[in-house]
Amino acid sequence: MICVLVVAAGAPWESTALRLLGDDPGVVVLKRCVDVDDLMASATAGQAQVAVVALDAPGLDASVVEHLRRHRVRPVAVVTGGVAEVDQGRVRAHRIGLVALVAEAGLDGLASTVTAVEAESPGPVDVLPAAVSAEEGRAGRVIAVWGPQGAPGRTTVATGLAGLLAQRGRPTVLVDADPYGGAVAQQLGLLDEVSGVLAAARLSSSGLLEERLATVPRSIAPHLAVVTGLPRPDRWIEVRSGAVEHLLETLRRHSHVVVDTGFCLEEDPTGEYGARPGRNAMTLGALATADEVVVVGTPDPVGLARLARALVDLRDVLAGAPVRVVVNRHRASLGWSERDIAGMVEGFARITGLHFLPDDRAAVDKALVAGRTLAESGDSALLRELAGVADGLVPESVDAAGPRRVRRRRAGRARRR
């Protein structure tokens, strides 16, 4: 017998839900709670196994979901509205850790959902987010976004590419593997009390990563999930050697993976004499696993000098992965044409593509303040040029019905060898 708590927050579906639950011989409605606070207090008593709650109930958040699970009460959320509202509700549910969802139009299946939830393993074990669902017979690509020191825009490019691939319907996971303190979570407005990278490292060490992969990424949009980075730079020592490679290879079976890496390629010699990993092992591991590397640089004199040295250093690290160069914040005021910069870059490395992104500060600020990806923030010059980079990285993501003249123009902007 399953005892159920119900919080409808005044929703019109409450009477129907109570009737359907009451008609099921294996379900007992223990209490109709007044609000979320009443639900939390009732869950503490330890008599209920399931809570049916309105997704839009005031006060329902990740901490409430965690409280329910801590007391062995598994939540089932009811989403009101049409198809668009259900899609938006699914995104919010994943963000706060809810697994089981029932649409208001499909309340006939509420009782079966409640009884099915009972079979799930206890504790805060989430299902694999929609963004990490495997496409039948298809594997993803690992795209490492790297660049020299000096903040050339690695995180901006990485989040932009991940958002574009997800917007095109490609399951994508954005991984923050910067050992010096990444900023993916902050840029996307995520609370990062629990680090996805550290969680993955612990699961990898215990041999449970494949089994509990669903607990690592956080879904933030349809087809897009994020593995948050280190909460503090000094915690890099907790990521054992091989953990990042294991995570990326596991994620690649289900989705495309975009990795935001650190800047340094130096190996820590002390790591060879003990169990402690090198500081840059996360970056080196991501580059070693990548199917393609995107190198981000800037077109100013300092940035170009750093980019040139970085391309030379990268040759000693990569094991044959193709390299694509993105010149970020390109602007006419510097006085150099794209041809001038292309001649310099192609003299230091064999590259598969060279792309120029405009210095579109307004588009970056709009996305940053809202905690969104560039693709979610609307059309911009930066987004249009970044789409050309995405086309080169994942060609099958280009809409075959799209205007051919647009694709030719984008191809013309990417100098290929």
C-alpha positions in Angstrom: 0.0 0.0 0.0 1.3 3.4 -1.0 0.5 6.4 1.2 0.3 9.7 -0.8 0.5 13.3 0.2 -1.2 15.8 -2.2 -0.4 19.5 -2.7 -2.5 21.0 -5.5 -2.1 24.7 -4.6 -5.8 25.3 -5.5 -5.5 23.8 -9.0 -8.7 22.6 -10.6 -7.3 19.1 -11.2 -7.2 18.3 -7.4 -10.6 16.7 -7.2 -10.0 14.6 -10.3 -6.6 13.5 -8.9 -8.1 12.5 -5.5 -10.8 10.5 -7.2 -8.4 8.6 -9.4 -6.0 7.9 -6.6 -8.9 6.8 -4.4 -10.1 4.3 -7.0 -6.8 2.5 -7.0 -6.8 -0.3 -4.4 -3.0 0.1 -3.9 -3.1 3.8 -3.1 -4.2 5.7 0.0 -4.3 9.5 0.1 -2.9 10.2 3.6 -3.3 14.0 3.6 -4.3 16.9 1.4 -1.6 19.4 2.4 -2.3 23.1 2.5 1.0 24.3 1.0 4.6 23.2 0.5 5.5 23.9 4.1 2.7 21.6 5.2 4.0 19.0 2.8 7.5 19.2 4.2 6.2 18.9 7.8 4.0 15.9 6.8 6.9 14.2 5.0 9.0 14.4 8.1 6.6 12.0 9.9 7.8 9.2 7.8 4.3 7.7 6.9 4.1 8.7 3.2 6.0 7.2 0.3 4.9 9.6 -2.5 3.9 13.3 -2.8 1.7 14.5 -5.7 2.4 18.2 -6.0 1.6 20.9 -8.5 4.7 22.0 -10.3 3.7 25.6 -10.0 3.1 25.3 -6.2 4.6 28.4 -4.5 7.8 27.5 -2.7 8.5 24.3 -4.6 12.3 24.3 -5.4 15.3 22.0 -5.3 15.6 22.2 -1.5 12.1 21.0 -1.1 12.7 18.1 -3.5 15.8 17.2 -1.6 13.9 17.3 1.7 11.3 14.9 0.4 13.9 12.5 -0.9 15.8 12.7 2.4 12.7 11.4 4.1 12.0 8.7 1.5 9.1 10.6 -0.1 9.3 10.5 -3.8 7.7 13.5 -5.6 5.4 13.3 -8.7 4.7 16.7 -10.3 1.5 17.6 -12.2 2.0 20.1 -15.0 -0.9 22.3 -16.1 -1.5 23.8 -19.5 -0.9 22.8 -23.1 2.1 21.4 -25.0 4.2 24.5 -24.6 3.6 24.8 -20.9 4.4 21.1 -20.5 7.7 21.5 -22.3 8.6 24.5 -20.1 7.5 22.5 -17.0 9.8 19.7 -18.0 12.8 22.0 -18.1 11.9 23.5 -14.7 11.4 20.0 -13.3 14.8 18.8 -14.3 16.4 22.0 -12.9 15.0 21.3 -9.4 15.5 17.6 -9.5 12.0 16.2 -10.2 11.8 13.0 -12.1 8.2 11.9 -12.6 5.9 14.3 -14.4 2.2 14.0 -15.3 0.4 16.4 -17.6 -3.0 17.7 -16.5 -4.5 16.3 -19.7 -3.1 12.8 -18.8 -4.3 12.5 -15.2 -5.7 9.0 -16.1 -2.2 7.8 -15.7 -1.5 9.4 -12.4 -2.2 6.3 -10.3 0.1 4.1 -12.4 2.8 6.8 -12.2 2.6 6.9 -8.5 2.9 3.1 -8.2 5.7 3.0 -10.8 7.7 5.5 -8.7 7.6 3.1 -5.8 9.9 0.8 -7.8 12.6 3.4 -8.1 15.7 3.1 -5.9 15.5 5.4 -2.8 17.5 8.5 -2.3 18.3 11.4 -4.6 19.0 9.3 -7.8 17.7 11.2 -10.8 17.0 9.9 -14.3 19.2 10.8 -17.2 18.1 14.3 -18.4 16.4 14.6 -21.8 19.6 16.4 -23.0 21.6 13.2 -22.5 19.2 10.7 -24.0 20.9 8.4 -26.5 20.0 8.7 -30.1 19.5 5.2 -31.6 22.6 4.0 -33.2 24.4 7.3 -33.0 27.4 8.5 -30.9 28.3 12.1 -30.1 31.5 14.1 -30.6 33.7 15.5 -27.9 34.6 19.1 -28.8 37.3 20.7 -26.5 37.4 24.5 -26.4 40.9 25.6 -25.4 43.0 28.8 -25.7 46.0 30.6 -24.2 46.0 32.6 -21.0 44.5 36.1 -21.0 40.7 35.3 -21.1 40.3 35.1 -24.9 36.7 34.0 -24.5 36.9 30.2 -24.1 33.8 30.0 -21.8 31.7 32.3 -24.1 32.6 30.2 -27.1 32.0 26.9 -25.3 28.6 27.9 -23.9 27.6 29.4 -27.3 28.4 26.3 -29.2 26.6 24.0 -26.7 23.5 26.2 -26.9 23.5 26.2 -30.7 23.8 22.4 -30.9 21.1 22.0 -28.4 18.8 24.5 -30.2 19.2 22.4 -33.3 17.8 19.4 -31.5 21.2 17.7 -30.8 21.5 16.2 -27.3 24.5 18.2 -25.9 26.3 18.3 -22.5 28.5 21.2 -21.6 31.3 20.2 -19.3 33.4 22.7 -17.2 36.8 21.1 -16.9 38.8 24.2 -16.1 41.1 23.3 -13.2 41.8 27.0 -12.4 38.1 27.7 -11.5 35.7 27.6 -14.4 32.8 30.0 -14.9 30.2 28.0 -16.8 27.8 27.8 -13.8 28.1 31.5 -13.1 27.7 32.4 -16.8 24.5 30.4 -17.0 23.1 31.5 -13.7 23.4 28.1 -12.0 23.9 27.5 -8.3 26.9 25.2 -8.1 26.9 24.0 -4.5 27.3 20.5 -5.9 30.1 20.2 -8.4 29.3 17.9 -11.3 33.0 17.3 -12.1 33.7 16.3 -8.5 30.7 14.0 -8.4 31.8 12.4 -11.6 35.3 12.0 -10.3 34.1 10.2 -7.1 31.8 7.9 -9.2 34.6 7.1 -11.6 36.9 6.2 -8.7 34.2 3.8 -7.2 33.3 2.3 -10.6 29.7 3.6 -10.6 29.9 6.3 -13.2 28.1 4.4 -15.9 25.4 3.3 -13.5 24.8 6.7 -12.0 25.7 9.0 -14.8 22.2 10.5 -14.6 23.2 12.2 -11.3 26.1 14.2 -12.8 24.7 16.6 -15.4 22.0 19.2 -14.7 19.5 19.8 -17.5 18.9 23.5 -18.1 17.1 23.5 -21.4 15.7 21.1 -23.9 18.6 18.9 -25.3 21.1 20.8 -23.1 22.7 19.7 -19.8 25.6 21.1 -17.8 28.3 19.4 -15.7 29.4 22.2 -13.4 33.1 22.7 -12.6 35.1 23.1 -9.5 33.5 25.2 -6.7 37.0 26.5 -5.8 40.3 26.3 -7.7 42.1 24.5 -4.9 39.9 21.4 -5.2 41.5 20.3 -8.5 43.4 17.7 -6.4 40.2 15.8 -5.8 39.9 15.0 -9.6 42.0 11.9 -10.0 43.9 11.2 -13.2 41.6 9.6 -15.9 38.4 10.8 -14.3 37.7 13.5 -16.9 38.5 11.2 -19.7 36.2 8.6 -18.3 33.4 11.1 -17.9 33.8 12.4 -21.5 33.9 9.0 -23.0 30.8 7.9 -21.1 28.9 11.1 -22.1 29.9 10.7 -25.7 27.9 7.5 -26.0 24.7 9.5 -25.4 25.3 13.0 -26.7 27.6 15.6 -28.1 30.0 17.0 -25.5 31.4 20.5 -25.4 34.3 20.9 -22.9 35.5 24.2 -21.5 39.1 23.7 -20.5 41.9 25.5 -18.8 44.7 27.4 -20.5 47.9 25.7 -19.2 49.4 22.6 -20.9 52.3 22.0 -18.6 52.6 18.6 -16.9 53.2 18.6 -13.2 56.4 16.5 -12.6 55.5 15.8 -9.0 52.4 13.8 -10.2 54.7 11.1 -11.5 56.0 10.2 -8.0 52.8 9.9 -6.1 49.1 9.5 -6.3 48.4 13.2 -6.6 47.2 14.2 -10.1 48.8 17.1 -12.0 47.1 20.5 -11.8 46.6 20.5 -15.6 45.5 16.8 -15.9 41.9 17.9 -16.5 42.8 20.0 -19.4 45.3 17.5 -20.9 42.7 14.7 -20.5 40.0 16.7 -22.3 42.3 17.5 -25.2 43.4 13.8 -25.4 39.8 12.6 -25.6 38.6 15.3 -28.0 37.4 14.5 -31.5 38.2 18.1 -32.4 39.8 21.1 -30.6 38.6 24.7 -30.9 41.4 27.1 -30.1 40.2 30.6 -29.1 42.4 33.6 -29.4 42.1 37.4 -29.8 43.3 39.6 -32.7 45.1 42.2 -30.7 49.0 42.2 -30.7 49.2 40.4 -27.3 46.5 38.0 -28.1 48.0 37.0 -31.5 51.4 36.4 -29.9 49.9 34.2 -27.3 47.8 32.4 -30.0 50.9 31.7 -32.1 52.8 30.2 -29.2 49.7 28.3 -28.1 49.4 26.6 -31.5 53.0 25.5 -31.4 52.6 24.1 -27.9 49.4 22.3 -28.8 51.1 20.2 -31.4 53.1 18.4 -28.7 49.9 17.5 -26.8 47.4 16.5 -29.4 47.3 12.9 -30.7 46.1 13.8 -34.2 42.8 15.6 -33.4 41.9 18.3 -35.9 42.3 21.9 -34.8 39.9 24.7 -35.6 40.9 28.3 -34.7 38.4 30.9 -33.6 39.6 34.6 -33.5 37.3 36.2 -31.0 36.4 39.9 -30.6 37.6 40.8 -34.1 37.2 44.5 -34.9 38.2 46.8 -37.6 39.8 49.3 -35.3 42.9 47.0 -34.9 43.8 47.7 -38.5 44.4 44.0 -39.6 42.3 42.3 -42.1 41.1 38.7 -41.9 43.6 37.8 -44.6 46.5 39.2 -42.5 45.5 37.2 -39.5 44.9 34.1 -41.5 48.4 34.2 -42.9 49.9 34.4 -39.5 47.8 31.6 -38.0 48.3 29.2 -40.9 52.0 29.6 -40.6 52.0 28.1 -37.1 49.7 25.1 -37.4 47.7 22.9 -39.8 44.1 23.9 -39.1 40.8 22.6 -40.4 39.1 26.0 -40.2 39.6 29.6 -39.3 36.6 31.6 -38.0 36.2 35.3 -37.0 33.8 36.3 -34.3 32.8 40.0 -34.0 33.3 42.0 -30.9 29.6 42.0 -30.0 29.7 43.1 -26.4 26.0 43.8 -26.4 25.0 40.2 -27.2 27.5 38.8 -24.7 26.2 41.1 -21.9 22.6 40.3 -22.7 23.2 36.6 -22.4 25.4 37.0 -19.3 23.0 39.2 -17.3 20.1 36.8 -18.1 22.1 33.7 -17.3 21.3 32.2 -20.8 23.2 30.9 -23.8 23.6 33.1 -26.8 21.1 31.0 -28.7 18.5 31.6 -26.0 19.1 35.4 -26.0 18.0 36.0 -29.6 19.6 36.8 -32.9 22.9 38.7 -33.0 25.9 39.2 -35.2 28.0 37.0 -32.8 25.5 34.2 -32.9 25.3 34.2 -36.7 29.1 33.8 -37.0 29.2 31.3 -34.2 26.7 29.2 -36.1 29.3 28.8 -38.8 31.7 27.3 -36.3 29.0 24.9 -35.2 28.3 23.9 -38.8 32.0 23.0 -39.2 32.1 21.0 -36.0 28.9 19.0 -36.4 28.0 19.1 -40.1 25.0 16.8 -39.8 23.4 19.5 -37.5 23.0 21.9 -40.5 19.4 22.0 -41.7 19.4 20.4 -45.1 16.4 22.5 -46.1 18.1 25.7 -45.2 19.0 28.3 -47.8 22.1 27.3 -49.8 23.3 30.9 -50.1 23.5 31.2 -46.3 25.6 28.1 -46.1 27.9 29.3 -48.9 28.4 32.6 -47.2 29.3 30.9 -43.9 31.7 28.6 -45.6 33.3 31.5 -47.2 34.0 33.1 -43.8 35.8 30.0 -42.6 39.2 29.7 -44.3 40.0 26.0 -44.7 43.1 24.2 -45.7 
